Amino acid sequence: MTQESSATVALSQDPHSFARPQQAIIKHVDWDLVVDFDKKQISGNGIYRIEQTNHSLEIVLDIRDLTIHSVKLDDDPSEQEFTLSAPVKYLGQALRIPLQKKTRTVTIAFETKPQAAALQWLTPEQTAGKHHPFLFTQSQAILARTWLPCQDSPGVRFTYTAKVKVPAHLLPLMSADNPQEKSAQGEYFFKMDQPIPSYLLSLAVGNLEFRPVGKRCGVYAEPETIQDATYEFADTEKMLEAAEALYGPYLWGRYDLLVLPPSFPFGGMENPKLTFATPTIITKDRSLTSLIAHELAHSWSGNLVTNATWNDFWLNEGFTVYFERRIMEALYGHDYSEMLHTLGYQDLQHALTDDLASTPKDTCLKLDLQGSDPDEGLTEIAYEKGNYFLRHIEKLVGQERFDQFVKAYFNTYKFQSMDTTRFLEILEKELINGDAALREQINANAWVYEPGIPAGIEPPHARKFDQVKEQLQKWEAGTPPSELETNHWSTHEWLYFLRGLSKSLTLAKMEELDQAFTFTQSGNSEIVAVWLQHAITHNYTPANARLEEFLTHVGRRKFLVPLYKALLAQPDGKQRAKALYKKARPNYHAVATSTFDEMVGV
């Protein structure tokens, strides 16, 4: 591929940002921050190095629920006037700062509010150790503006440093070069030399330890969790090497993992150099580490080449799901990756026929999220339909040719932003290359701009699941569970088995399965979450205590949404869901409560 300017893509207007980077843009920030657990507050200042275009005399930043104390320009000690727009739902406010013709730096003093949506302040009781508080951020999609003034669009990239002061007994980490030991003074310096968008800004502070799992990879976790985490993620360096063999060098230096408390609302977050991970993937058998492959893959798709706006979210996630499964295929074989593809296809079908059936426009890859919270675009469409589209292309042109295209794509557009229109132009020029028959077979416009899945596309087929079907049929025909051939099943086989259970399952059959396989008490969160949906649907009361414990302990939205939906679908479900949610809500991050406050009612 030939190197081309991405300026028109990177600086296109983002409907979820007030910023006008075409006029004045942030290029680097030096932050000086203090983390106060007593006040639940981050305070400090940032020195923003900017570039003006066309002699613009104003720069616009995004803030939401932030207090701005002062603004200064360059070396002038006097405070500069600034204005704030009226608040807009989801978006917050525009921070408008007048500039001089040759302004080079803007210094902003600010502090967060306790309700800042990106921040979750955990009490000691909400951690694994029960003795120290914990703080973590979740900036994606547009929550960075709730803890730092910024141009909060994925199309704006900048480098940064940060001086961070925390209580001396705690360790802070950021999406940057990180310390591996605590400082007696509680003062730390962070540096991110590669330009990143604001949604990849992260901070975590807790009683943390570090252990290496390879030359470039390591794990941070609470002391009570570190041993299990180190065992679980032992193959991380192998994943990194497999990823590089596919699509080129890893350009971020280190790749470390941070295991967060269970209230973290996602499976993982691909913060550069430091993936945030949920403890719900720690199973002591390494069966759920495809999530780590997913977050690692984001080091290319998303972090390196980034969706220009959240309407182009599939460019981040579709490529990442595809890449994740290529990593797992390289390490564990084709049959293993096909199980992941098949389970993902089931999730996609559920989204198409259930979750999004009433809003078919939301099943297009190219989204229209104008006026909406971009978190509403975080559905299986971007992930699994995006992956399915790329798999479709791969089958048409062959894996070798498709790999060459993807590798060149990442290398050519690294540290740049990409929108859907531009990507389709690149696909046409670099892969289709005038082949009318191939263009018609790929049918890109149908995949990207039309609802659902184009006709005639075959679903994935996992041979290992044929064996699971056979055992399920034997059990349904009367074979005792103890006689089923399940000894070597991974989590994926068990999930396929549980998803295949009849909707008319009797309580006697539920009890029979539970006694044989102890699903209710399983330590595997994926298995428990699916089992508990069956328990709710069939009113299997022996699982009630486990359901309450799970909902009040785990904050991962992937699990919570189906469980609350299952509760609400029952005759007495509304009252029961409200009671459970009232108890569980203090443990959830704002990303989760924004969903469930409306779904369940508060």
Phi and psi in degrees as a GROMACS rama.xvg file:
@    title "Ramachandran Plot"
@    xaxis  label "Phi"
@    yaxis  label "Psi"
@TYPE xy
-89.4979  141.025  THR-2
-68.0371  128.162  GLN-3
-131.583  152.412  GLU-4
-66.7088  137.318  SER-5
-107.69  16.7918  SER-6
-57.6185  -41.6306  ALA-7
-68.603  -29.1929  THR-8
-77.2131  -50.7903  VAL-9
-63.276  -31.7059  ALA-10
-107.031  17.3892  LEU-11
-66.137  152.797  SER-12
-70.3084  127.913  GLN-13
-95.9438  121.876  ASP-14
-67.0089  -10.42  PRO-15
-107.795  17.2848  HIS-16
-139.839  141.378  SER-17
-80.4131  -16.2079  PHE-18
-60.9253  150.695  ALA-19
-123.647  73.9051  ARG-20
-64.7684  -17.4539  PRO-21
-63.6972  -23.0711  GLN-22
-99.1799  -45.5576  GLN-23
-153.807  132.544  ALA-24
-131.567  143.3  ILE-25
-77.5967  132.456  ILE-26
-112.454  -27.9565  LYS-27
-158.515  148.576  HIS-28
-134.44  139.029  VAL-29
-113.6  109.531  ASP-30
-98.995  149.435  TRP-31
-131.105  109.331  ASP-32
-126.708  147.248  LEU-33
-123.48  128.99  VAL-34
-102.83  119.135  VAL-35
-116.706  106.185  ASP-36
-72.1606  -31.2459  PHE-37
-65.0118  -42.6238  ASP-38
-88.0899  -8.57601  LYS-39
51.2916  60.212  LYS-40
-148.878  139.694  GLN-41
-109.828  128.733  ILE-42
-133.637  160.51  SER-43
152.417  -151.16  GLY-44
-147.62  162.768  ASN-45
-132.942  137.197  GLY-46
-101.872  111.043  ILE-47
-99.5936  115.517  TYR-48
-86.2619  128.187  ARG-49
-125.786  162.8  ILE-50
-124.889  131.636  GLU-51
-98.8289  143.9  GLN-52
-118.026  138.733  THR-53
54.818  34.4625  ASN-54
56.8504  38.9095  HIS-55
-61.2097  139.675  SER-56
-109.401  26.2744  LEU-57
-155.957  143.617  GLU-58
-122.04  141.555  ILE-59
-119.043  127.962  VAL-60
-119.412  164.783  LEU-61
-101.846  135.975  ASP-62
-140.745  158.027  ILE-63
-151.699  121.353  ARG-64
56.3074  34.6505  ASP-65
-109.216  145.414  LEU-66
-97.9974  122.192  THR-67
-99.6967  118.284  ILE-68
-88.1833  -40.3501  HIS-69
-161.715  158.747  SER-70
-135.769  133.119  VAL-71
-132.672  153.084  LYS-72
-113.176  131.461  LEU-73
48.5121  -130.485  ASP-74
-96.7491  8.11081  ASP-75
-72.7083  119.123  ASP-76
-74.4343  -14.0529  PRO-77
-76.1809  148.975  SER-78
-78.7388  139.031  GLU-79
-94.6084  140.669  GLN-80
-68.1393  145.714  GLU-81
-144.656  162.76  PHE-82
-129.232  153.114  THR-83
-119.863  133.448  LEU-84
-74.6448  168.049  SER-85
-64.2513  143.334  ALA-86
-62.6241  142.419  PRO-87
-120.804  136.023  VAL-88
-53.7193  136.285  LYS-89
74.4948  -39.6035  TYR-90
-91.5965  -23.3316  LEU-91
81.4704  -131.984  GLY-92
-132.848  155.317  GLN-93
-89.0106  126.644  ALA-94
-97.3176  108.742  LEU-95
-103.479  123.279  ARG-96
-122.208  116.738  ILE-97
-66.0898  143.646  PRO-98
-120.095  159.212  LEU-99
-87.9109  170.19  GLN-100
-60.7183  -33.9142  LYS-101
-118.799  30.3023  LYS-102
-62.0949  133.489  THR-103
-115.79  -29.9261  ARG-104
-134.014  147.606  THR-105
-126.268  125.141  VAL-106
-106.293  124.769  THR-107
-121.946  124.934  ILE-108
-99.4008  134.028  ALA-109
-154.74  169.086  PHE-110
-150.329  151.726  GLU-111
-85.0729  165.69  THR-112
-105.129  155.233  LYS-113
-56.2506  -27.6273  PRO-114
-89.5534  9.54251  GLN-115
-50.4177  122.548  ALA-116
-67.0174  -26.4113  ALA-117
-74.2366  -23.8044  ALA-118
-98.699  134.375  LEU-119
-120.91  116.494  GLN-120
-95.1231  112.706  TRP-121
-101.367  138.586  LEU-122
-75.1196  162.237  THR-123
-53.5836  -35.8297  PRO-124
-65.3131  -20.1125  GLU-125
-91.1321  5.15122  GLN-126
-108.427  171.673  THR-127
-68.8036  -37.0566  ALA-128
-83.3403  -23.4778  GLY-129
69.3505  9.87258  LYS-130
-118.537  -20.8414  HIS-131
-130.75  147.224  HIS-132
-72.1924  171.844  PRO-133
-147.06  143.793  PHE-134
-130.427  135.791  LEU-135
-142.051  156.264  PHE-136
-108.008  156.457  THR-137
-138.901  100.89  GLN-138
-86.8623  -31.1772  SER-139
-69.9762  136.144  GLN-140
-92.6508  -46.6356  ALA-141
-130.309  43.2159  ILE-142
-106.778  -3.39197  LEU-143
-58.4131  -33.8941  ALA-144
-66.3725  -11.7518  ARG-145
-87.0529  -7.84878  THR-146
-130.926  -9.37331  TRP-147
-149.855  134.592  LEU-148
-62.7324  134.165  PRO-149
-163.383  170.017  CYS-150
-93.3551  93.4282  GLN-151
-86.191  66.1455  ASP-152
-133.632  140.298  SER-153
-65.7527  -12.0735  PRO-154
-82.1048  -6.10362  GLY-155
-110.973  120.779  VAL-156
-116.205  145.948  ARG-157
-154.235  158.698  PHE-158
-94.8686  166.967  THR-159
-159.109  161.041  TYR-160
-127.223  162.103  THR-161
-151.509  127.503  ALA-162
-94.5187  125.392  LYS-163
-128.832  127.614  VAL-164
-110.052  128.461  LYS-165
-133.952  166.836  VAL-166
-53.8512  139.585  PRO-167
-62.2189  -23.0273  ALA-168
-87.3436  2.17002  HIS-169
-116.414  158.626  LEU-170
-117.15  124.829  LEU-171
-93.2459  150.29  PRO-172
-137.379  149.677  LEU-173
-137.668  173.973  MET-174
-78.5437  76.0164  SER-175
-168.616  -172.697  ALA-176
-70.393  126.986  ASP-177
-114.632  149.818  ASN-178
-73.0042  157.411  PRO-179
-113.836  -2.21652  GLN-180
-140.065  157.956  GLU-181
-76.0882  149.218  LYS-182
-98.9336  136.226  SER-183
-62.7517  -27.2287  ALA-184
-89.21  -11.7577  GLN-185
73.1709  21.7372  GLY-186
-116.703  133.608  GLU-187
-138.271  153.107  TYR-188
-123.805  130.329  PHE-189
-120.023  149.517  PHE-190
-143.342  129.204  LYS-191
-121.403  105.659  MET-192
-82.9683  -23.9212  ASP-193
-87.929  137.309  GLN-194
-70.6465  132.111  PRO-195
-131.023  156.026  ILE-196
-79.251  163.157  PRO-197
-64.197  -29.2504  SER-198
-66.972  -12.4778  TYR-199
-97.126  6.94725  LEU-200
-72.9808  134.244  LEU-201
-148.26  154.337  SER-202
-148.727  135.333  LEU-203
-136.466  142.59  ALA-204
-137.524  124.625  VAL-205
-169.921  -177.344  GLY-206
-82.6607  91.2844  ASN-207
-120.821  148.617  LEU-208
-122.39  159.072  GLU-209
-120.427  139.966  PHE-210
-139.464  135.888  ARG-211
-76.1513  149.903  PRO-212
-128.815  15.8321  VAL-213
169.866  -179.905  GLY-214
-65.5482  -37.4316  LYS-215
-113.436  1.11925  ARG-216
-127.067  144.634  CYS-217
-156.383  174.675  GLY-218
-127.591  132.457  VAL-219
-107.244  138.935  TYR-220
-165.393  166.973  ALA-221
-63.6439  151.018  GLU-222
-53.452  -33.5037  PRO-223
-71.3594  -16.6765  GLU-224
-112.282  -16.6753  THR-225
-61.4472  -38.4087  ILE-226
-66.0068  -48.0065  GLN-227
-63.3991  -39.5876  ASP-228
-65.833  -41.2355  ALA-229
-62.7328  -41.4118  THR-230
-65.0053  -44.9588  TYR-231
-62.3603  -37.2481  GLU-232
-105.751  26.7538  PHE-233
-63.6949  -24.1974  ALA-234
-91.0267  10.5332  ASP-235
-59.7347  -44.0258  THR-236
-62.9545  -36.8244  GLU-237
-64.1597  -38.6267  LYS-238
-62.7394  -43.006  MET-239
-61.9175  -42.8958  LEU-240
-65.7882  -39.0173  GLU-241
-65.2449  -39.163  ALA-242
-64.4045  -43.6989  ALA-243
-64.1039  -37.1062  GLU-244
-63.7521  -29.5268  ALA-245
-81.0414  -52.3641  LEU-246
-130.3  18.3073  TYR-247
103.648  174.594  GLY-248
-60.2234  145.851  PRO-249
-78.2331  122.124  TYR-250
-103.863  15.4172  LEU-251
-113.078  9.42565  TRP-252
81.0221  -107.499  GLY-253
-89.7068  156.047  ARG-254
-129.002  102.281  TYR-255
-112.982  163.364  ASP-256
-122.29  141.91  LEU-257
-119.985  120.088  LEU-258
-87.3502  116.092  VAL-259
-90.9013  167.796  LEU-260
-61.0437  160.978  PRO-261
-67.6299  -7.98408  PRO-262
-75.5248  -9.94863  SER-263
-53.6714  129.089  PHE-264
-79.1406  -8.26512  PRO-265
-123.863  170.538  PHE-266
-68.9768  -45.3007  GLY-267
-157.15  163.027  GLY-268
-136.052  127.008  MET-269
-81.9692  40.0874  GLU-270
-54.7151  128.258  ASN-271
-55.9943  137.753  PRO-272
73.2354  -17.7078  LYS-273
-149.231  90.4837  LEU-274
-69.0179  130.504  THR-275
-84.8283  132.901  PHE-276
-132.269  144.34  ALA-277
-76.8086  144.209  THR-278
-71.879  -8.3581  PRO-279
-70.6185  -7.39806  THR-280
-94.3785  -0.584702  ILE-281
-84.4945  107.036  ILE-282
-117.861  -4.10416  THR-283
69.0647  12.8924  LYS-284
-134.911  6.83502  ASP-285
60.527  26.8564  ARG-286
-86.4071  -10.3566  SER-287
-116.941  20.5763  LEU-288
-79.86  2.41687  THR-289
-60.96  -25.2802  SER-290
-62.6805  -37.8757  LEU-291
-67.3638  -39.2633  ILE-292
-60.4826  -36.8488  ALA-293
-63.827  -50.6482  HIS-294
-66.2699  -35.7933  GLU-295
-62.6785  -43.4868  LEU-296
-59.0601  -30.2714  ALA-297
-60.9637  -18.5972  HIS-298
-62.4982  -19.4978  SER-299
-104.27  -60.1498  TRP-300
-91.8571  100.248  SER-301
124.958  -64.6824  GLY-302
-76.7173  -34.5972  ASN-303
-91.1911  -50.6907  LEU-304
-115.438  117.077  VAL-305
-115.184  139.669  THR-306
-57.9233  133.046  ASN-307
-66.8734  -37.4928  ALA-308
-139.522  171.977  THR-309
-74.1924  -11.1976  TRP-310
-69.0959  -17.9844  ASN-311
-105.325  25.59  ASP-312
-55.9713  -30.7494  PHE-313
-62.4614  -26.9212  TRP-314
-64.8679  -31.4597  LEU-315
-74.1885  -55.0101  ASN-316
-86.3667  -35.3533  GLU-317
-61.8729  -46.2858  GLY-318
-62.4876  -37.5053  PHE-319
-70.2613  -41.0455  THR-320
-62.5675  -44.165  VAL-321
-59.8053  -47.096  TYR-322
-65.6619  -43.8753  PHE-323
-51.2601  -46.8983  GLU-324
-76.415  -23.5676  ARG-325
-70.1897  -37.444  ARG-326
-62.7551  -46.4181  ILE-327
-65.8132  -35.0599  MET-328
-64.2494  -42.7858  GLU-329
-62.7439  -36.1142  ALA-330
-86.9892  -38.1057  LEU-331
-124.633  0.29657  TYR-332
101.334  162.862  GLY-333
-62.7422  -43.1115  HIS-334
-59.9382  -37.3275  ASP-335
-65.7581  -48.9945  TYR-336
-66.2645  -31.2603  SER-337
-67.625  -29.9633  GLU-338
-63.4285  -42.1303  MET-339
-64.2154  -42.6704  LEU-340
-62.9671  -39.5741  HIS-341
-69.5163  -42.7589  THR-342
-63.9026  -38.2655  LEU-343
-64.6544  -37.6054  GLY-344
-65.2768  -38.1995  TYR-345
-60.5742  -42.5235  GLN-346
-62.3238  -40.0575  ASP-347
-64.0563  -44.3802  LEU-348
-62.7077  -38.1397  GLN-349
-62.7223  -41.7543  HIS-350
-63.9771  -42.1526  ALA-351
-69.8042  -39.812  LEU-352
-97.3266  -12.1487  THR-353
-126.79  -73.2049  ASP-354
-58.4659  -41.8172  ASP-355
-115.609  15.4485  LEU-356
-61.116  -32.4128  ALA-357
-86.4219  -7.98995  SER-358
-131.391  69.8025  THR-359
-58.4152  -26.0125  PRO-360
-63.4495  -24.3178  LYS-361
-77.6326  -2.19238  ASP-362
-99.6212  6.35674  THR-363
-78.9951  147.584  CYS-364
-66.6503  -43.9969  LEU-365
-79.3584  117.765  LYS-366
-95.5289  162.377  LEU-367
-128.33  93.0216  ASP-368
-103.996  17.3898  LEU-369
-54.7223  127.352  GLN-370
79.424  4.01208  GLY-371
-118.783  160.075  SER-372
-69.8186  121.997  ASP-373
-61.7971  -17.5032  PRO-374
-60.3874  -22.2428  ASP-375
-68.801  -16.3835  GLU-376
-84.8974  -2.36843  GLY-377
-82.5177  66.0744  LEU-378
-114.139  176.452  THR-379
-65.949  -14.0537  GLU-380
-62.1915  -53.857  ILE-381
-58.9306  -41.4554  ALA-382
-75.8419  -63.2024  TYR-383
-86.4453  -37.662  GLU-384
-68.3114  -38.7271  LYS-385
-59.6543  -45.8637  GLY-386
-62.4811  -42.0174  ASN-387
-63.1244  -38.6578  TYR-388
-62.7798  -46.6458  PHE-389
-67.171  -37.4145  LEU-390
-62.9343  -37.6883  ARG-391
-60.1577  -45.3576  HIS-392
-64.4971  -43.9997  ILE-393
-56.9859  -42.7759  GLU-394
-65.2738  -32.2659  LYS-395
-74.5943  -38.9586  LEU-396
-104.498  -11.4199  VAL-397
93.553  147.747  GLY-398
-63.5086  -39.8596  GLN-399
-63.8578  -46.3729  GLU-400
-67.3368  -39.1053  ARG-401
-66.8861  -38.9061  PHE-402
-61.421  -39.9895  ASP-403
-61.2556  -41.8716  GLN-404
-63.3494  -47.8441  PHE-405
-66.4962  -42.6369  VAL-406
-60.7983  -44.1513  LYS-407
-65.7889  -36.2816  ALA-408
-61.2554  -48.106  TYR-409
-64.5838  -40.7356  PHE-410
-70.7951  -39.0206  ASN-411
-71.6119  -38.1069  THR-412
-110.089  21.2135  TYR-413
-60.5374  142.763  LYS-414
59.3188  31.0332  PHE-415
-131.128  170.214  GLN-416
-105.372  155.133  SER-417
-139.515  135.673  MET-418
-110.8  170.625  ASP-419
-63.8117  -43.8628  THR-420
-58.2155  -46.6529  THR-421
-64.5281  -41.2944  ARG-422
-61.2691  -43.0191  PHE-423
-64.9723  -32.8426  LEU-424
-64.6925  -41.7066  GLU-425
-65.6109  -42.305  ILE-426
-58.7211  -44.0037  LEU-427
-63.5403  -46.0488  GLU-428
-74.301  -43.6063  LYS-429
-94.6888  -22.7291  GLU-430
-116.399  -51.0065  LEU-431
-69.1489  -46.0206  ILE-432
50.4522  47.0921  ASN-433
83.9859  1.64838  GLY-434
-81.7492  99.0581  ASP-435
-63.1447  -37.6263  ALA-436
-65.6093  -42.4495  ALA-437
-65.6507  -41.3035  LEU-438
-57.521  -43.284  ARG-439
-68.1885  -37.8641  GLU-440
-67.9764  -41.5428  GLN-441
-65.0715  -44.4315  ILE-442
57.0081  49.791  ASN-443
-60.0271  -40.328  ALA-444
-61.3427  -37.5268  ASN-445
-65.1669  -42.3278  ALA-446
-64.6713  -42.3527  TRP-447
-86.3042  -42.0671  VAL-448
-109.551  -1.90996  TYR-449
-117.473  150.989  GLU-450
-66.9282  157.691  PRO-451
68.6567  -158.364  GLY-452
-111.164  132.873  ILE-453
-55.7122  148.372  PRO-454
-66.1524  151.143  ALA-455
83.5062  10.4236  GLY-456
-95.2431  121.755  ILE-457
-76.0126  139.766  GLU-458
-75.1501  161.563  PRO-459
-67.6036  158.28  PRO-460
-137.147  116.842  HIS-461
-100.314  116.916  ALA-462
-61.8383  -34.8244  ARG-463
-62.2337  -27.5455  LYS-464
-76.5322  -18.5727  PHE-465
-62.5874  -37.691  ASP-466
-68.0249  -36.0851  GLN-467
-66.0022  -44.0621  VAL-468
-56.3488  -42.1056  LYS-469
-61.2347  -43.9791  GLU-470
-68.8803  -37.9401  GLN-471
-62.8343  -42.5325  LEU-472
-64.57  -38.1953  GLN-473
-62.0883  -44.1028  LYS-474
-64.8045  -42.7535  TRP-475
-64.3399  -25.3904  GLU-476
-86.3682  -2.21918  ALA-477
117.534  -3.80731  GLY-478
-66.1701  128.929  THR-479
-60.2311  144.459  PRO-480
-54.7416  -34.2651  PRO-481
-63.9655  -18.85  SER-482
-97.5551  -0.916866  GLU-483
-75.2641  148.235  LEU-484
-89.8999  88.1082  GLU-485
-124.34  6.20424  THR-486
-59.2864  -34.5002  ASN-487
-107.357  20.1394  HIS-488
-73.203  140.56  TRP-489
-90.0403  177.597  SER-490
-53.7125  -36.8123  THR-491
-66.2561  -41.1416  HIS-492
-64.226  -40.8838  GLU-493
-65.5162  -39.0521  TRP-494
-63.0708  -41.9283  LEU-495
-64.3166  -38.7667  TYR-496
-62.0921  -48.8378  PHE-497
-67.291  -37.3194  LEU-498
-67.1188  -23.1236  ARG-499
-88.2448  -1.59887  GLY-500
-65.1619  144.835  LEU-501
-63.2147  143.986  SER-502
-70.8774  -15.0247  LYS-503
-102.624  29.0162  SER-504
-58.4564  134.175  LEU-505
-85.3297  160.717  THR-506
-63.8057  -34.453  LEU-507
-63.1801  -41.3405  ALA-508
-68.7293  -37.6468  LYS-509
-59.6893  -47.0524  MET-510
-63.5016  -39.7191  GLU-511
-60.6151  -45.4789  GLU-512
-65.1073  -42.6352  LEU-513
-65.5164  -39.6152  ASP-514
-66.697  -35.0972  GLN-515
-78.0638  -39.5064  ALA-516
-119.224  1.56248  PHE-517
46.5075  48.5468  THR-518
-61.8634  -40.5014  PHE-519
-59.5436  -36.9005  THR-520
-100.453  11.1584  GLN-521
-58.9862  142.799  SER-522
-87.4271  2.07362  GLY-523
-94.6415  111.236  ASN-524
-63.4924  -34.7789  SER-525
-61.874  -46.4246  GLU-526
-67.1458  -45.5814  ILE-527
-59.5482  -42.8397  VAL-528
-61.9335  -42.015  ALA-529
-70.4381  -41.4494  VAL-530
-61.3155  -41.3247  TRP-531
-66.9522  -29.4674  LEU-532
-62.1203  -43.0257  GLN-533
-63.8613  -40.6344  HIS-534
-62.0746  -40.8046  ALA-535
-65.6206  -48.409  ILE-536
-60.4506  -38.0598  THR-537
-102.481  8.12144  HIS-538
53.9876  48.1827  ASN-539
-83.6805  90.8141  TYR-540
-64.4393  -26.9365  THR-541
-59.5302  -15.164  PRO-542
-96.3877  1.19198  ALA-543
-60.9745  -44.3716  ASN-544
-65.2494  -39.1352  ALA-545
-66.2406  -37.1019  ARG-546
-61.8491  -46.9483  LEU-547
-62.3074  -43.4984  GLU-548
-62.9726  -41.215  GLU-549
-67.069  -46.12  PHE-550
-66.755  -32.6594  LEU-551
-87.766  -10.4801  THR-552
-106.51  -36.9463  HIS-553
-102.932  133.401  VAL-554
-110.714  11.0023  GLY-555
-76.0225  119.191  ARG-556
-60.3305  -33.8353  ARG-557
-54.5835  -37.009  LYS-558
-85.5969  -39.2556  PHE-559
-69.3315  -42.1924  LEU-560
-57.5176  -51.7535  VAL-561
-63.086  -33.393  PRO-562
-70.5771  -44.3486  LEU-563
-67.3222  -36.522  TYR-564
-62.7035  -41.3402  LYS-565
-63.5137  -40.7727  ALA-566
-62.6274  -46.8749  LEU-567
-65.8214  -20.2813  LEU-568
-82.7051  -8.23478  ALA-569
-87.425  155.601  GLN-570
-53.3655  -41.9922  PRO-571
-104.896  19.7809  ASP-572
-69.3163  -36.2354  GLY-573
-59.6742  -47.4784  LYS-574
-66.2702  -41.4821  GLN-575
-67.0621  -42.5438  ARG-576
-62.35  -42.4928  ALA-577
-62.5549  -41.6593  LYS-578
-64.6444  -42.9809  ALA-579
-68.3325  -40.0823  LEU-580
-67.1765  -38.1134  TYR-581
-58.8006  -38.9318  LYS-582
-75.1713  -35.7463  LYS-583
-85.1299  -26.2724  ALA-584
-54.0369  -39.9514  ARG-585
-59.7816  -17.7383  PRO-586
-92.3973  -5.58603  ASN-587
-94.6851  146.248  TYR-588
-73.1662  158.916  HIS-589
-59.6562  -30.0622  ALA-590
-59.8742  -36.0357  VAL-591
-80.547  -44.8598  ALA-592
-65.8617  -29.0521  THR-593
-63.669  -28.6033  SER-594
-79.393  -47.1639  THR-595
-83.374  -23.9001  PHE-596
-57.9054  -40.5493  ASP-597
-79.487  -40.7992  GLU-598
-67.3537  -48.2165  MET-599
-92.0767  -36.5784  VAL-600
92.3413  138.904  GLY-601
